[in-house]
């Protein structure tokens, strides 16, 4: 009986440790996701700006008359 309780206690300690690690990993992943989403937004804004500038430049170019 004592051995079974010790085994159960050890398993419970392992589960608690795994739970703590998973929470920490989850927190880190959420931070990485937020950072990646922010970076994507900035890159999307840059692409949009570059597209508008290119379109404006294309409109300023004379048309080929040949």
mmCIF file as Biopython writes it, N, C-alpha, C and O atoms, coordinates in Angstrom:
data_model
#
loop_
_atom_site.group_PDB
_atom_site.id
_atom_site.type_symbol
_atom_site.label_atom_id
_atom_site.label_alt_id
_atom_site.label_comp_id
_atom_site.label_asym_id
_atom_site.label_entity_id
_atom_site.label_seq_id
_atom_site.pdbx_PDB_ins_code
_atom_site.Cartn_x
_atom_site.Cartn_y
_atom_site.Cartn_z
_atom_site.occupancy
_atom_site.B_iso_or_equiv
_atom_site.auth_seq_id
_atom_site.auth_asym_id
_atom_site.pdbx_PDB_model_num
ATOM 1   N N  . UNK A ? 1  ? 0.820 -1.191 0.000   1.0 0.0 1  A 1 
ATOM 2   C CA . UNK A ? 1  ? 0.000 0.000  0.000   1.0 0.0 1  A 1 
ATOM 3   C C  . UNK A ? 1  ? 0.871 1.266  0.000   1.0 0.0 1  A 1 
ATOM 4   O O  . UNK A ? 1  ? 0.592 2.226  -0.719  1.0 0.0 1  A 1 
ATOM 5   N N  . UNK A ? 2  ? 1.914 1.247  0.807   1.0 0.0 2  A 1 
ATOM 6   C CA . UNK A ? 2  ? 2.817 2.407  0.894   1.0 0.0 2  A 1 
ATOM 7   C C  . UNK A ? 2  ? 3.521 2.637  -0.443  1.0 0.0 2  A 1 
ATOM 8   O O  . UNK A ? 2  ? 3.701 3.778  -0.870  1.0 0.0 2  A 1 
ATOM 9   N N  . UNK A ? 3  ? 3.916 1.543  -1.100  1.0 0.0 3  A 1 
ATOM 10  C CA . UNK A ? 3  ? 4.593 1.647  -2.392  1.0 0.0 3  A 1 
ATOM 11  C C  . UNK A ? 3  ? 3.650 2.209  -3.455  1.0 0.0 3  A 1 
ATOM 12  O O  . UNK A ? 3  ? 4.069 2.990  -4.308  1.0 0.0 3  A 1 
ATOM 13  N N  . UNK A ? 4  ? 2.396 1.816  -3.402  1.0 0.0 4  A 1 
ATOM 14  C CA . UNK A ? 4  ? 1.411 2.319  -4.361  1.0 0.0 4  A 1 
ATOM 15  C C  . UNK A ? 4  ? 1.176 3.818  -4.162  1.0 0.0 4  A 1 
ATOM 16  O O  . UNK A ? 4  ? 1.058 4.562  -5.136  1.0 0.0 4  A 1 
ATOM 17  N N  . UNK A ? 5  ? 1.109 4.254  -2.932  1.0 0.0 5  A 1 
ATOM 18  C CA . UNK A ? 5  ? 0.931 5.673  -2.646  1.0 0.0 5  A 1 
ATOM 19  C C  . UNK A ? 5  ? 2.139 6.482  -3.116  1.0 0.0 5  A 1 
ATOM 20  O O  . UNK A ? 5  ? 1.987 7.579  -3.654  1.0 0.0 5  A 1 
ATOM 21  N N  . UNK A ? 6  ? 3.344 5.934  -2.910  1.0 0.0 6  A 1 
ATOM 22  C CA . UNK A ? 6  ? 4.561 6.609  -3.346  1.0 0.0 6  A 1 
ATOM 23  C C  . UNK A ? 6  ? 4.579 6.712  -4.872  1.0 0.0 6  A 1 
ATOM 24  O O  . UNK A ? 6  ? 4.938 7.749  -5.429  1.0 0.0 6  A 1 
ATOM 25  N N  . UNK A ? 7  ? 4.190 5.629  -5.535  1.0 0.0 7  A 1 
ATOM 26  C CA . UNK A ? 7  ? 4.144 5.630  -7.001  1.0 0.0 7  A 1 
ATOM 27  C C  . UNK A ? 7  ? 3.127 6.657  -7.506  1.0 0.0 7  A 1 
ATOM 28  O O  . UNK A ? 7  ? 3.391 7.387  -8.462  1.0 0.0 7  A 1 
ATOM 29  N N  . UNK A ? 8  ? 1.985 6.702  -6.864  1.0 0.0 8  A 1 
ATOM 30  C CA . UNK A ? 8  ? 0.957 7.668  -7.239  1.0 0.0 8  A 1 
ATOM 31  C C  . UNK A ? 8  ? 1.431 9.100  -7.003  1.0 0.0 8  A 1 
ATOM 32  O O  . UNK A ? 8  ? 1.177 9.991  -7.813  1.0 0.0 8  A 1 
ATOM 33  N N  . UNK A ? 9  ? 2.115 9.307  -5.894  1.0 0.0 9  A 1 
ATOM 34  C CA . UNK A ? 9  ? 2.666 10.628 -5.580  1.0 0.0 9  A 1 
ATOM 35  C C  . UNK A ? 9  ? 3.699 11.043 -6.626  1.0 0.0 9  A 1 
ATOM 36  O O  . UNK A ? 9  ? 3.716 12.196 -7.058  1.0 0.0 9  A 1 
ATOM 37  N N  . UNK A ? 10 ? 4.549 10.121 -7.029  1.0 0.0 10 A 1 
ATOM 38  C CA . UNK A ? 10 ? 5.555 10.412 -8.048  1.0 0.0 10 A 1 
ATOM 39  C C  . UNK A ? 10 ? 4.912 10.754 -9.385  1.0 0.0 10 A 1 
ATOM 40  O O  . UNK A ? 10 ? 5.323 11.698 -10.059 1.0 0.0 10 A 1 
ATOM 41  N N  . UNK A ? 11 ? 3.898 9.977  -9.762  1.0 0.0 11 A 1 
ATOM 42  C CA . UNK A ? 11 ? 3.197 10.248 -11.013 1.0 0.0 11 A 1 
ATOM 43  C C  . UNK A ? 11 ? 2.500 11.602 -10.977 1.0 0.0 11 A 1 
ATOM 44  O O  . UNK A ? 11 ? 2.500 12.334 -11.967 1.0 0.0 11 A 1 
ATOM 45  N N  . UNK A ? 12 ? 1.918 11.925 -9.855  1.0 0.0 12 A 1 
ATOM 46  C CA . UNK A ? 12 ? 1.253 13.216 -9.712  1.0 0.0 12 A 1 
ATOM 47  C C  . UNK A ? 12 ? 2.262 14.363 -9.804  1.0 0.0 12 A 1 
ATOM 48  O O  . UNK A ? 12 ? 1.978 15.397 -10.410 1.0 0.0 12 A 1 
ATOM 49  N N  . UNK A ? 13 ? 3.419 14.180 -9.212  1.0 0.0 13 A 1 
ATOM 50  C CA . UNK A ? 13 ? 4.479 15.193 -9.296  1.0 0.0 13 A 1 
ATOM 51  C C  . UNK A ? 13 ? 4.934 15.373 -10.744 1.0 0.0 13 A 1 
ATOM 52  O O  . UNK A ? 13 ? 5.201 16.494 -11.177 1.0 0.0 13 A 1 
ATOM 53  N N  . UNK A ? 14 ? 5.023 14.272 -11.490 1.0 0.0 14 A 1 
ATOM 54  C CA . UNK A ? 14 ? 5.394 14.360 -12.902 1.0 0.0 14 A 1 
ATOM 55  C C  . UNK A ? 14 ? 4.331 15.115 -13.704 1.0 0.0 14 A 1 
ATOM 56  O O  . UNK A ? 14 ? 4.655 15.947 -14.551 1.0 0.0 14 A 1 
ATOM 57  N N  . UNK A ? 15 ? 3.086 14.819 -13.434 1.0 0.0 15 A 1 
ATOM 58  C CA . UNK A ? 15 ? 1.994 15.497 -14.135 1.0 0.0 15 A 1 
ATOM 59  C C  . UNK A ? 15 ? 2.013 16.996 -13.836 1.0 0.0 15 A 1 
ATOM 60  O O  . UNK A ? 15 ? 1.817 17.815 -14.734 1.0 0.0 15 A 1 
ATOM 61  N N  . UNK A ? 16 ? 2.244 17.344 -12.600 1.0 0.0 16 A 1 
ATOM 62  C CA . UNK A ? 16 ? 2.302 18.760 -12.214 1.0 0.0 16 A 1 
ATOM 63  C C  . UNK A ? 16 ? 3.462 19.450 -12.923 1.0 0.0 16 A 1 
ATOM 64  O O  . UNK A ? 16 ? 3.309 20.571 -13.409 1.0 0.0 16 A 1 
ATOM 65  N N  . UNK A ? 17 ? 4.612 18.800 -12.987 1.0 0.0 17 A 1 
ATOM 66  C CA . UNK A ? 17 ? 5.778 19.366 -13.668 1.0 0.0 17 A 1 
ATOM 67  C C  . UNK A ? 17 ? 5.496 19.552 -15.157 1.0 0.0 17 A 1 
ATOM 68  O O  . UNK A ? 17 ? 5.822 20.591 -15.731 1.0 0.0 17 A 1 
ATOM 69  N N  . UNK A ? 18 ? 4.895 18.551 -15.772 1.0 0.0 18 A 1 
ATOM 70  C CA . UNK A ? 18 ? 4.549 18.650 -17.191 1.0 0.0 18 A 1 
ATOM 71  C C  . UNK A ? 18 ? 3.561 19.794 -17.414 1.0 0.0 18 A 1 
ATOM 72  O O  . UNK A ? 18 ? 3.690 20.546 -18.379 1.0 0.0 18 A 1 
ATOM 73  N N  . UNK A ? 19 ? 2.594 19.924 -16.540 1.0 0.0 19 A 1 
ATOM 74  C CA . UNK A ? 19 ? 1.610 21.002 -16.643 1.0 0.0 19 A 1 
ATOM 75  C C  . UNK A ? 19 ? 2.286 22.367 -16.563 1.0 0.0 19 A 1 
ATOM 76  O O  . UNK A ? 19 ? 1.950 23.267 -17.332 1.0 0.0 19 A 1 
ATOM 77  N N  . UNK A ? 20 ? 3.220 22.529 -15.657 1.0 0.0 20 A 1 
ATOM 78  C CA . UNK A ? 20 ? 3.942 23.796 -15.526 1.0 0.0 20 A 1 
ATOM 79  C C  . UNK A ? 20 ? 4.751 24.101 -16.792 1.0 0.0 20 A 1 
ATOM 80  O O  . UNK A ? 20 ? 4.766 25.232 -17.278 1.0 0.0 20 A 1 
ATOM 81  N N  . UNK A ? 21 ? 5.424 23.065 -17.314 1.0 0.0 21 A 1 
ATOM 82  C CA . UNK A ? 21 ? 6.202 23.269 -18.542 1.0 0.0 21 A 1 
ATOM 83  C C  . UNK A ? 21 ? 5.307 23.628 -19.719 1.0 0.0 21 A 1 
ATOM 84  O O  . UNK A ? 21 ? 5.646 24.494 -20.525 1.0 0.0 21 A 1 
ATOM 85  N N  . UNK A ? 22 ? 4.162 22.959 -19.814 1.0 0.0 22 A 1 
ATOM 86  C CA . UNK A ? 22 ? 3.237 23.253 -20.905 1.0 0.0 22 A 1 
ATOM 87  C C  . UNK A ? 22 ? 2.679 24.670 -20.802 1.0 0.0 22 A 1 
ATOM 88  O O  . UNK A ? 22 ? 2.515 25.352 -21.814 1.0 0.0 22 A 1 
ATOM 89  N N  . UNK A ? 23 ? 2.392 25.106 -19.588 1.0 0.0 23 A 1 
ATOM 90  C CA . UNK A ? 23 ? 1.914 26.483 -19.408 1.0 0.0 23 A 1 
ATOM 91  C C  . UNK A ? 23 ? 2.976 27.486 -19.836 1.0 0.0 23 A 1 
ATOM 92  O O  . UNK A ? 23 ? 2.675 28.483 -20.493 1.0 0.0 23 A 1 
ATOM 93  N N  . UNK A ? 24 ? 4.215 27.214 -19.461 1.0 0.0 24 A 1 
ATOM 94  C CA . UNK A ? 24 ? 5.313 28.101 -19.840 1.0 0.0 24 A 1 
ATOM 95  C C  . UNK A ? 24 ? 5.509 28.110 -21.353 1.0 0.0 24 A 1 
ATOM 96  O O  . UNK A ? 24 ? 5.684 29.165 -21.962 1.0 0.0 24 A 1 
ATOM 97  N N  . UNK A ? 25 ? 5.477 26.914 -21.951 1.0 0.0 25 A 1 
ATOM 98  C CA . UNK A ? 25 ? 5.599 26.818 -23.408 1.0 0.0 25 A 1 
ATOM 99  C C  . UNK A ? 25 ? 4.454 27.565 -24.094 1.0 0.0 25 A 1 
ATOM 100 O O  . UNK A ? 25 ? 4.672 28.283 -25.069 1.0 0.0 25 A 1 
ATOM 101 N N  . UNK A ? 26 ? 3.258 27.396 -23.591 1.0 0.0 26 A 1 
ATOM 102 C CA . UNK A ? 26 ? 2.081 28.062 -24.148 1.0 0.0 26 A 1 
ATOM 103 C C  . UNK A ? 26 ? 2.232 29.577 -24.067 1.0 0.0 26 A 1 
ATOM 104 O O  . UNK A ? 26 ? 1.901 30.295 -25.011 1.0 0.0 26 A 1 
ATOM 105 N N  . UNK A ? 27 ? 2.726 30.046 -22.948 1.0 0.0 27 A 1 
ATOM 106 C CA . UNK A ? 27 ? 2.941 31.491 -22.776 1.0 0.0 27 A 1 
ATOM 107 C C  . UNK A ? 27 ? 3.964 31.999 -23.788 1.0 0.0 27 A 1 
ATOM 108 O O  . UNK A ? 27 ? 3.754 33.035 -24.419 1.0 0.0 27 A 1 
ATOM 109 N N  . UNK A ? 28 ? 5.061 31.277 -23.943 1.0 0.0 28 A 1 
ATOM 110 C CA . UNK A ? 28 ? 6.090 31.669 -24.907 1.0 0.0 28 A 1 
ATOM 111 C C  . UNK A ? 28 ? 5.547 31.644 -26.330 1.0 0.0 28 A 1 
ATOM 112 O O  . UNK A ? 28 ? 5.835 32.541 -27.123 1.0 0.0 28 A 1 
ATOM 113 N N  . UNK A ? 29 ? 4.767 30.624 -26.653 1.0 0.0 29 A 1 
ATOM 114 C CA . UNK A ? 29 ? 4.198 30.532 -27.991 1.0 0.0 29 A 1 
ATOM 115 C C  . UNK A ? 29 ? 3.216 31.680 -28.261 1.0 0.0 29 A 1 
ATOM 116 O O  . UNK A ? 29 ? 3.165 32.208 -29.372 1.0 0.0 29 A 1 
ATOM 117 N N  . UNK A ? 30 ? 2.450 32.057 -27.257 1.0 0.0 30 A 1 
ATOM 118 C CA . UNK A ? 30 ? 1.535 33.193 -27.428 1.0 0.0 30 A 1 
ATOM 119 C C  . UNK A ? 30 ? 2.315 34.485 -27.682 1.0 0.0 30 A 1 
ATOM 120 O O  . UNK A ? 30 ? 1.909 35.309 -28.502 1.0 0.0 30 A 1 
ATOM 121 N N  . UNK A ? 31 ? 3.427 34.656 -26.981 1.0 0.0 31 A 1 
ATOM 122 C CA . UNK A ? 31 ? 4.256 35.843 -27.204 1.0 0.0 31 A 1 
ATOM 123 C C  . UNK A ? 31 ? 4.864 35.822 -28.609 1.0 0.0 31 A 1 
ATOM 124 O O  . UNK A ? 31 ? 4.904 36.847 -29.290 1.0 0.0 31 A 1 
ATOM 125 N N  . UNK A ? 32 ? 5.331 34.659 -29.031 1.0 0.0 32 A 1 
ATOM 126 C CA . UNK A ? 32 ? 5.904 34.544 -30.370 1.0 0.0 32 A 1 
ATOM 127 C C  . UNK A ? 32 ? 4.847 34.800 -31.439 1.0 0.0 32 A 1 
ATOM 128 O O  . UNK A ? 32 ? 5.127 35.444 -32.450 1.0 0.0 32 A 1 
ATOM 129 N N  . UNK A ? 33 ? 3.644 34.301 -31.218 1.0 0.0 33 A 1 
ATOM 130 C CA . UNK A ? 33 ? 2.557 34.531 -32.168 1.0 0.0 33 A 1 
ATOM 131 C C  . UNK A ? 33 ? 2.228 36.011 -32.255 1.0 0.0 33 A 1 
ATOM 132 O O  . UNK A ? 33 ? 2.064 36.547 -33.351 1.0 0.0 33 A 1 
ATOM 133 N N  . UNK A ? 34 ? 2.131 36.673 -31.117 1.0 0.0 34 A 1 
ATOM 134 C CA . UNK A ? 34 ? 1.836 38.103 -31.115 1.0 0.0 34 A 1 
ATOM 135 C C  . UNK A ? 34 ? 2.926 38.875 -31.850 1.0 0.0 34 A 1 
ATOM 136 O O  . UNK A ? 34 ? 2.633 39.801 -32.606 1.0 0.0 34 A 1 
ATOM 137 N N  . UNK A ? 35 ? 4.163 38.502 -31.632 1.0 0.0 35 A 1 
ATOM 138 C CA . UNK A ? 35 ? 5.276 39.155 -32.309 1.0 0.0 35 A 1 
ATOM 139 C C  . UNK A ? 35 ? 5.223 38.906 -33.816 1.0 0.0 35 A 1 
ATOM 140 O O  . UNK A ? 35 ? 5.435 39.826 -34.606 1.0 0.0 35 A 1 
ATOM 141 N N  . UNK A ? 36 ? 4.944 37.676 -34.212 1.0 0.0 36 A 1 
ATOM 142 C CA . UNK A ? 36 ? 4.868 37.335 -35.636 1.0 0.0 36 A 1 
ATOM 143 C C  . UNK A ? 36 ? 3.709 38.077 -36.300 1.0 0.0 36 A 1 
ATOM 144 O O  . UNK A ? 36 ? 3.848 38.555 -37.426 1.0 0.0 36 A 1 
ATOM 145 N N  . UNK A ? 37 ? 2.580 38.176 -35.623 1.0 0.0 37 A 1 
ATOM 146 C CA . UNK A ? 37 ? 1.435 38.901 -36.176 1.0 0.0 37 A 1 
ATOM 147 C C  . UNK A ? 37 ? 1.768 40.380 -36.345 1.0 0.0 37 A 1 
ATOM 148 O O  . UNK A ? 37 ? 1.390 41.003 -37.337 1.0 0.0 37 A 1 
ATOM 149 N N  . UNK A ? 38 ? 2.469 40.925 -35.378 1.0 0.0 38 A 1 
ATOM 150 C CA . UNK A ? 38 ? 2.883 42.331 -35.459 1.0 0.0 38 A 1 
ATOM 151 C C  . UNK A ? 38 ? 3.841 42.532 -36.630 1.0 0.0 38 A 1 
ATOM 152 O O  . UNK A ? 38 ? 3.699 43.486 -37.395 1.0 0.0 38 A 1 
ATOM 153 N N  . UNK A ? 39 ? 4.815 41.635 -36.771 1.0 0.0 39 A 1 
ATOM 154 C CA . UNK A ? 39 ? 5.771 41.718 -37.879 1.0 0.0 39 A 1 
ATOM 155 C C  . UNK A ? 39 ? 5.054 41.595 -39.223 1.0 0.0 39 A 1 
ATOM 156 O O  . UNK A ? 39 ? 5.358 42.328 -40.164 1.0 0.0 39 A 1 
ATOM 157 N N  . UNK A ? 40 ? 4.098 40.663 -39.307 1.0 0.0 40 A 1 
ATOM 158 C CA . UNK A ? 40 ? 3.341 40.498 -40.543 1.0 0.0 40 A 1 
ATOM 159 C C  . UNK A ? 40 ? 2.567 41.755 -40.896 1.0 0.0 40 A 1 
ATOM 160 O O  . UNK A ? 40 ? 2.497 42.137 -42.064 1.0 0.0 40 A 1 
ATOM 161 N N  . UNK A ? 41 ? 1.990 42.393 -39.901 1.0 0.0 41 A 1 
ATOM 162 C CA . UNK A ? 41 ? 1.230 43.630 -40.135 1.0 0.0 41 A 1 
ATOM 163 C C  . UNK A ? 41 ? 2.162 44.713 -40.677 1.0 0.0 41 A 1 
ATOM 164 O O  . UNK A ? 41 ? 1.814 45.421 -41.623 1.0 0.0 41 A 1 
ATOM 165 N N  . UNK A ? 42 ? 3.340 44.839 -40.079 1.0 0.0 42 A 1 
ATOM 166 C CA . UNK A ? 42 ? 4.294 45.845 -40.546 1.0 0.0 42 A 1 
ATOM 167 C C  . UNK A ? 42 ? 4.736 45.556 -41.981 1.0 0.0 42 A 1 
ATOM 168 O O  . UNK A ? 42 ? 4.828 46.469 -42.802 1.0 0.0 42 A 1 
ATOM 169 N N  . UNK A ? 43 ? 5.010 44.289 -42.279 1.0 0.0 43 A 1 
ATOM 170 C CA . UNK A ? 43 ? 5.414 43.927 -43.633 1.0 0.0 43 A 1 
ATOM 171 C C  . UNK A ? 43 ? 4.282 44.167 -44.628 1.0 0.0 43 A 1 
ATOM 172 O O  . UNK A ? 43 ? 4.525 44.624 -45.745 1.0 0.0 43 A 1 
ATOM 173 N N  . UNK A ? 44 ? 3.070 43.868 -44.237 1.0 0.0 44 A 1 
ATOM 174 C CA . UNK A ? 44 ? 1.913 44.119 -45.098 1.0 0.0 44 A 1 
ATOM 175 C C  . UNK A ? 44 ? 1.773 45.612 -45.383 1.0 0.0 44 A 1 
ATOM 176 O O  . UNK A ? 44 ? 1.475 46.012 -46.509 1.0 0.0 44 A 1 
ATOM 177 N N  . UNK A ? 45 ? 1.989 46.426 -44.363 1.0 0.0 45 A 1 
ATOM 178 C CA . UNK A ? 45 ? 1.927 47.878 -44.551 1.0 0.0 45 A 1 
ATOM 179 C C  . UNK A ? 45 ? 3.016 48.354 -45.511 1.0 0.0 45 A 1 
ATOM 180 O O  . UNK A ? 45 ? 2.767 49.207 -46.363 1.0 0.0 45 A 1 
ATOM 181 N N  . UNK A ? 46 ? 4.218 47.803 -45.373 1.0 0.0 46 A 1 
ATOM 182 C CA . UNK A ? 46 ? 5.320 48.177 -46.267 1.0 0.0 46 A 1 
ATOM 183 C C  . UNK A ? 46 ? 5.019 47.767 -47.704 1.0 0.0 46 A 1 
ATOM 184 O O  . UNK A ? 46 ? 5.276 48.531 -48.634 1.0 0.0 46 A 1 
ATOM 185 N N  . UNK A ? 47 ? 4.477 46.571 -47.889 1.0 0.0 47 A 1 
ATOM 186 C CA . UNK A ? 47 ? 4.136 46.100 -49.232 1.0 0.0 47 A 1 
ATOM 187 C C  . UNK A ? 47 ? 3.060 46.990 -49.836 1.0 0.0 47 A 1 
ATOM 188 O O  . UNK A ? 47 ? 3.133 47.355 -51.010 1.0 0.0 47 A 1 
ATOM 189 N N  . UNK A ? 48 ? 2.077 47.331 -49.044 1.0 0.0 48 A 1 
ATOM 190 C CA . UNK A ? 48 ? 1.003 48.207 -49.526 1.0 0.0 48 A 1 
ATOM 191 C C  . UNK A ? 48 ? 1.556 49.564 -49.939 1.0 0.0 48 A 1 
ATOM 192 O O  . UNK A ? 48 ? 1.185 50.098 -50.983 1.0 0.0 48 A 1 
ATOM 193 N N  . UNK A ? 49 ? 2.428 50.111 -49.136 1.0 0.0 49 A 1 
ATOM 194 C CA . UNK A ? 49 ? 3.037 51.402 -49.450 1.0 0.0 49 A 1 
ATOM 195 C C  . UNK A ? 49 ? 3.872 51.313 -50.722 1.0 0.0 49 A 1 
ATOM 196 O O  . UNK A ? 49 ? 3.792 52.194 -51.578 1.0 0.0 49 A 1 
ATOM 197 N N  . UNK A ? 50 ? 4.664 50.271 -50.851 1.0 0.0 50 A 1 
ATOM 198 C CA . UNK A ? 50 ? 5.495 50.096 -52.043 1.0 0.0 50 A 1 
ATOM 199 C C  . UNK A ? 50 ? 4.634 49.915 -53.286 1.0 0.0 50 A 1 
ATOM 200 O O  . UNK A ? 50 ? 4.962 50.432 -54.355 1.0 0.0 50 A 1 
ATOM 201 N N  . UNK A ? 51 ? 3.541 49.189 -53.149 1.0 0.0 51 A 1 
ATOM 202 C CA . UNK A ? 51 ? 2.629 48.993 -54.275 1.0 0.0 51 A 1 
ATOM 203 C C  . UNK A ? 51 ? 2.043 50.320 -54.738 1.0 0.0 51 A 1 
ATOM 204 O O  . UNK A ? 51 ? 1.979 50.590 -55.938 1.0 0.0 51 A 1 
ATOM 205 N N  . UNK A ? 52 ? 1.621 51.139 -53.798 1.0 0.0 52 A 1 
ATOM 206 C CA . UNK A ? 52 ? 1.053 52.448 -54.143 1.0 0.0 52 A 1 
ATOM 207 C C  . UNK A ? 52 ? 2.095 53.330 -54.824 1.0 0.0 52 A 1 
ATOM 208 O O  . UNK A ? 52 ? 1.786 54.027 -55.790 1.0 0.0 52 A 1 
ATOM 209 N N  . UNK A ? 53 ? 3.323 53.298 -54.323 1.0 0.0 53 A 1 
ATOM 210 C CA . UNK A ? 53 ? 4.378 54.113 -54.942 1.0 0.0 53 A 1 
ATOM 211 C C  . UNK A ? 53 ? 4.687 53.631 -56.352 1.0 0.0 53 A 1 
ATOM 212 O O  . UNK A ? 53 ? 4.877 54.441 -57.259 1.0 0.0 53 A 1 
ATOM 213 N N  . UNK A ? 54 ? 4.739 52.319 -56.540 1.0 0.0 54 A 1 
ATOM 214 C CA . UNK A ? 54 ? 4.993 51.783 -57.874 1.0 0.0 54 A 1 
ATOM 215 C C  . UNK A ? 54 ? 3.865 52.139 -58.840 1.0 0.0 54 A 1 
ATOM 216 O O  . UNK A ? 54 ? 4.113 52.502 -59.990 1.0 0.0 54 A 1 
ATOM 217 N N  . UNK A ? 55 ? 2.636 52.033 -58.368 1.0 0.0 55 A 1 
ATOM 218 C CA . UNK A ? 55 ? 1.502 52.396 -59.216 1.0 0.0 55 A 1 
ATOM 219 C C  . UNK A ? 55 ? 1.570 53.873 -59.607 1.0 0.0 55 A 1 
ATOM 220 O O  . UNK A ? 55 ? 1.279 54.228 -60.749 1.0 0.0 55 A 1 
ATOM 221 N N  . UNK A ? 56 ? 1.949 54.720 -58.671 1.0 0.0 56 A 1 
ATOM 222 C CA . UNK A ? 56 ? 2.072 56.152 -58.959 1.0 0.0 56 A 1 
ATOM 223 C C  . UNK A ? 56 ? 3.177 56.400 -59.970 1.0 0.0 56 A 1 
ATOM 224 O O  . UNK A ? 56 ? 3.015 57.221 -60.873 1.0 0.0 56 A 1 
ATOM 225 N N  . UNK A ? 57 ? 4.296 55.703 -59.833 1.0 0.0 57 A 1 
ATOM 226 C CA . UNK A ? 57 ? 5.397 55.851 -60.787 1.0 0.0 57 A 1 
ATOM 227 C C  . UNK A ? 57 ? 5.000 55.363 -62.179 1.0 0.0 57 A 1 
ATOM 228 O O  . UNK A ? 57 ? 5.349 55.982 -63.184 1.0 0.0 57 A 1 
ATOM 229 N N  . UNK A ? 58 ? 4.274 54.258 -62.230 1.0 0.0 58 A 1 
ATOM 230 C CA . UNK A ? 58 ? 3.829 53.735 -63.519 1.0 0.0 58 A 1 
ATOM 231 C C  . UNK A ? 58 ? 2.894 54.709 -64.229 1.0 0.0 58 A 1 
ATOM 232 O O  . UNK A ? 58 ? 2.931 54.832 -65.453 1.0 0.0 58 A 1 
ATOM 233 N N  . UNK A ? 59 ? 2.071 55.389 -63.473 1.0 0.0 59 A 1 
ATOM 234 C CA . UNK A ? 59 ? 1.157 56.365 -64.067 1.0 0.0 59 A 1 
ATOM 235 C C  . UNK A ? 59 ? 1.903 57.584 -64.590 1.0 0.0 59 A 1 
ATOM 236 O O  . UNK A ? 59 ? 1.432 58.248 -65.513 1.0 0.0 59 A 1 
ATOM 237 N N  . UNK A ? 60 ? 3.049 57.882 -64.016 1.0 0.0 60 A 1 
ATOM 238 C CA . UNK A ? 60 ? 3.824 59.042 -64.449 1.0 0.0 60 A 1 
ATOM 239 C C  . UNK A ? 60 ? 4.665 58.738 -65.689 1.0 0.0 60 A 1 
ATOM 240 O O  . UNK A ? 60 ? 5.108 59.660 -66.373 1.0 0.0 60 A 1 
ATOM 241 N N  . UNK A ? 61 ? 4.885 57.480 -65.979 1.0 0.0 61 A 1 
ATOM 242 C CA . UNK A ? 61 ? 5.710 57.112 -67.133 1.0 0.0 61 A 1 
ATOM 243 C C  . UNK A ? 61 ? 4.943 57.395 -68.418 1.0 0.0 61 A 1 
ATOM 244 O O  . UNK A ? 61 ? 3.744 57.132 -68.510 1.0 0.0 61 A 1 
ATOM 245 N N  . UNK A ? 62 ? 5.653 57.937 -69.411 1.0 0.0 62 A 1 
ATOM 246 C CA . UNK A ? 62 ? 4.977 58.167 -70.688 1.0 0.0 62 A 1 
ATOM 247 C C  . UNK A ? 62 ? 4.651 56.840 -71.354 1.0 0.0 62 A 1 
ATOM 248 O O  . UNK A ? 62 ? 5.368 55.851 -71.203 1.0 0.0 62 A 1 
ATOM 249 N N  . UNK A ? 63 ? 3.548 56.847 -72.094 1.0 0.0 63 A 1 
ATOM 250 C CA . UNK A ? 63 ? 3.158 55.627 -72.785 1.0 0.0 63 A 1 
ATOM 251 C C  . UNK A ? 63 ? 4.003 55.443 -74.020 1.0 0.0 63 A 1 
ATOM 252 O O  . UNK A ? 63 ? 4.415 56.411 -74.658 1.0 0.0 63 A 1 
ATOM 253 N N  . UNK A ? 64 ? 4.258 54.195 -74.352 1.0 0.0 64 A 1 
ATOM 254 C CA . UNK A ? 64 ? 5.050 53.882 -75.546 1.0 0.0 64 A 1 
ATOM 255 C C  . UNK A ? 64 ? 4.183 54.113 -76.760 1.0 0.0 64 A 1 
ATOM 256 O O  . UNK A ? 64 ? 3.113 53.516 -76.877 1.0 0.0 64 A 1 
ATOM 257 N N  . UNK A ? 65 ? 4.625 54.977 -77.679 1.0 0.0 65 A 1 
ATOM 258 C CA . UNK A ? 65 ? 3.837 55.323 -78.845 1.0 0.0 65 A 1 
ATOM 259 C C  . UNK A ? 65 ? 4.215 54.518 -80.087 1.0 0.0 65 A 1 
ATOM 260 O O  . UNK A ? 65 ? 3.669 54.754 -81.165 1.0 0.0 65 A 1 
ATOM 261 N N  . UNK A ? 66 ? 5.124 53.590 -79.948 1.0 0.0 66 A 1 
ATOM 262 C CA . UNK A ? 66 ? 5.529 52.821 -81.133 1.0 0.0 66 A 1 
ATOM 263 C C  . UNK A ? 66 ? 4.695 51.582 -81.319 1.0 0.0 66 A 1 
ATOM 264 O O  . UNK A ? 66 ? 4.910 50.829 -82.268 1.0 0.0 66 A 1 
#
